[in-house]
Amino acid sequence: MTVQDNQWIAIGTLDDIPRQGARRVITNSKTIAVFRTSQDAVYALEDRCPFKDGPLSAGIVHGTTVSCPLTNWVISLETGEAQGADTGKTSVFPVKVEGGNISLCLQEKQLQNA
């Protein structure tokens, strides 16, 4: 799917993404990976590992994290931050599920520091 940035778009239904899997949305400037956890929570990250740009959409989802298939880095689906001793971050995008339909905001989410 190719779309313009800075807008909410409908990207499909919850059933379009397998549990513990991902689908990609391609925009004019980036590729966004939309993940579904085993508990049916949905998250969206830029589809690139902060270390070597590995495709996170091809990674393994476990809990609320994804492991990069290229580097094995573990990335939080909630914050986009590398876990453990690794440091780095990928962009997070707002996503919502209403009545089984998924919408994605193409403007990067600004996370509050705790």
N, C-alpha and C positions, 0 to 999 in steps of 0.2 A: 504494500500500500504506500503510495507517495502522496504527501499532503503539504500544505503551507504551515509554517511555524506560528506560534502564539494563538492557538485556538483549541477549544475542546472538540474532539472528534469521536464519533462512535466507531469502535474497532472490531466489534463482534460480540459474541456471547461467552459466558463463562465456560460453556461446553466446548468452545473452539480451542481452548488451551488445556492440554492434559494436566492432570494433577502432577505436581512436582516437575512441571515443564515450562516452556516459554514459547512465545511467538514474537516475531519482529515487525516493527512499524518503521518504514523508511520515510524520512522527511527530506526536505531540500538540503538540510545541513547536517543531519546525523541519523543514526539508526538507534531506535529505542527497543529494548527487550521488555516484554510484558510477561511477568511470571505469575504462576498460580501455585500456591503451596498445597500440601496435603490437607490442610484445613480450609481450603477454598478462599484464602486471602489472596488479593491481587496486588502486585507491586510493579513499578516501572523504573528501569534504570537505563542510562545510555549503554548501548551494547558494546562496551569496551572495558577491559580490565585496566585499572590505573597503572599497572606495572608494564606490560608489554602489549597492550591493546587487544588481548585475546577476546574472542566473541563470547560474552557471558551467556547469551541465549543458548549456547551449546553446552553450558555447564550443568552440573548436578545440583538440584535444589534440595536443601535439607533444612527443615525448620524454616526460619526466616533469613536464610543465607543461601548463597550460590557459590560453588567452587568453579574458578576459571579453568576451562579445559586445557589451556596452554601453560599456565603457571602454577596451578593448584592453589592460588591465593583464594581465601574465603572472604566474600564480600557481603555485607549486610544489605538485605533487600529494603530495609527500612531507612537506612541513612546513606547507603552507597559507600561506606567506609570499609577499608580493609580491616580484617580482624586479626587478633593475636599480635605477633611482633611485626607484622607487615604494616607499612604506612602508605596511605594514598586514598583517593576517593574518586568515585565516578558520579555523574549527575543523577539526581532523583527527579522523577516527574509525577505529578498528582494523577491519580487514577481513581475511578469510582465504579461501583457495580450497583445497578438499580434494576430490579426485576430480572436479574440474570444477564443484563446487557452491560457491556464494559465501555466506558468513555475514558479518554486519555487527554490530559492537558499538555500541549506541546511547549508550554513555558516551564522552565526548570523550577522545581520546588525549592524555596528558600527555607532551610532548616534552622531552627532556633538552637543556639548553644545552651547546653544544660548548665 
